Amino acid sequence: MAVDPKHQLLLYVEDEKSVRTPVAEMLKHAGFDILLANNGVEALNCIATDDGHIDCVVTDVRLGRGSTGWNIGRRARLHASTMPIVYTSSSTAAEWMAYGVPMSELVIKPFRPAQLIDALSSVAARVRAAIPPVVRRTSKPVALDSAISLKTGSRQISEETI
């Protein structure tokens, strides 16, 4: 299932302006609302002050000032456990296995716009699939079949022979 960028706020973290500007424009053109962070300090501030509006994060791994992209991914997942995270880097595929958050993606630079959108779609679908279904309790009592009894003292359910 593809990610629908409409009305999604994407935190994009990139310290190199020559990369940040065209990628941010491409993401805007794809339909995302973009929150830009020029370095790790700005990214961590965006995450810390977010009140649930950031939907996904794309972060470079090696950032000039402040934190690394690995730490930004971990902080974002602590803030919102189902946040899709995509890392971008030119040379850290081996490190991604060790430092990247579970159910994240790594896109190697240079990349085509479609690669980044595909990575966002892939990680969003995997995160959604990993979320257990919500179990809701009903306010009405549930009637059990009369042939089934629940023995609360022994924590066993038994079926009586009819």
N, C-alpha and C positions, 0 to 999 in steps of 0.2 A: 504494500500500500504506500503510495507516494505521500510525502509531506505536503500539506497545503499551506503555502507561505502566507496567504492572505490573513491579515490581522495577527500575525505571529511576530513577537519582538525577539530579534536575534542579537545577542551580545557578540560583537566581532572584535577580537583582540589581536592587534598587529602593530608592531613597533616600526616597521619600515613603511614610510609614506608611499613609496613607489609601488608597493604591493597593496597597502591598505585602501588607497583611493579607488583603483579600478575594481577590486574585489567587492568593496562596499557598494559601488555603483551596480555591479552585476547582481548582487543580492537584492538591492532595491528594485532593479528591473524585474527580477524573478517574483517580486511581490512581498518581500519581507520588510518589516519596519526595522531599522538598524539603530542600535546603540553602539557607538564606537568607543573603544578604549585604546589609547596609544601605547600603553605599557601595563605591566602587572599591577602596579599600585592602583591605577585607574580602574582596572578590571575588578580587583578585589573590593574597591569602594562601591562599584556598581552592584556587585553581588550582595554586599553587606547591607546596602540601603534598598534593595529590591523588595517590593511588597507583593510579589507574585506575578509580576508582569513579564519577566523574562521567560521566554518559552524554550530557547535553545542557545547554545554557546558554540562559536567557532573561534578557536584560539591558536595562534602560533605557539610553538613550543619554546623556542629560545627568544625571550623578550629582553630588551636592553636594560630596563629599569624595574626593580622590584621582583616580583615573583616569576616563576616559570609557568608555562602553559599547563604542565602536569599539576601543579598546585592549584591553578585556577579551576581546572576540571574537578579536582577533589572538593574544593570549596563550593563550587556550583552544585555538586551532587549532595553535599551536606545540607545545602540550602533547600534543594528540591531534588528528592531522590530519583525522580523519573526524568530529570532534565537530559535531553539529548546533547551529547558532547562530541564535537569533531575537532581533532587536532590537525594542524598543518605544519609541515616541516620539510626541509630539504634533505635531512640525513638522519632521522631518528627512528627508523622502523623497528630496530631491535629494542630500543628504549621503551617504545610504546607498549610492548608486551610486559615490561617490568613496572612501568610507572603510570600508564594510562588507566583511567577508571574502567571498570567492567562495562560492557555494552557500549563502547565508544568506537569511533572510526579514526583512522589516520589517513590523510590525503597528502601525498608527496608533492612538493613544489618542484617545478612549475606544474600547475594543474589547469585543466579546462573548466569552465563554469559548470558544465554538466556533471563533472566528477564530484564537485562540492555539493551540488544539489542532490545527486544520487546518494552520497554519503549521509547527508542529513536525513533523507528519506529512509535509508536502511537502518540507521541507528534509532530513529523515532519509532519505526515499526517493531524493532526488537525490544525496545524499552516498553512499548505498549503491550506486546505479547507476554512480557515477563510479569506484568502487574496482575496479581491474582484477582479473580472476580470478587466483587463486593457482595458480602452476605448480609442481607438485611433481615432483621427480626420483625416478625409480624406482631401486631398488638393483640391479635385474636389467637386463642389457643388452637393448636393443631390437633385434630382428632386422629388417633392411631387406629389401625385395624385392630379389632378386638382379639385377634389371634397373636398379637405382639404385645409383650409386656416389658416394661423397663424397670429393672431392679436397681434402684439408685444406690443402695448400700454396697452392692458388689460391682457397680458400674458395668453391668452386663445387660445386653439386650438379648432376650430369648424368644424363640417362636414356639408357642404351645401347639401341640398336635391336636387337631380337631377330630 
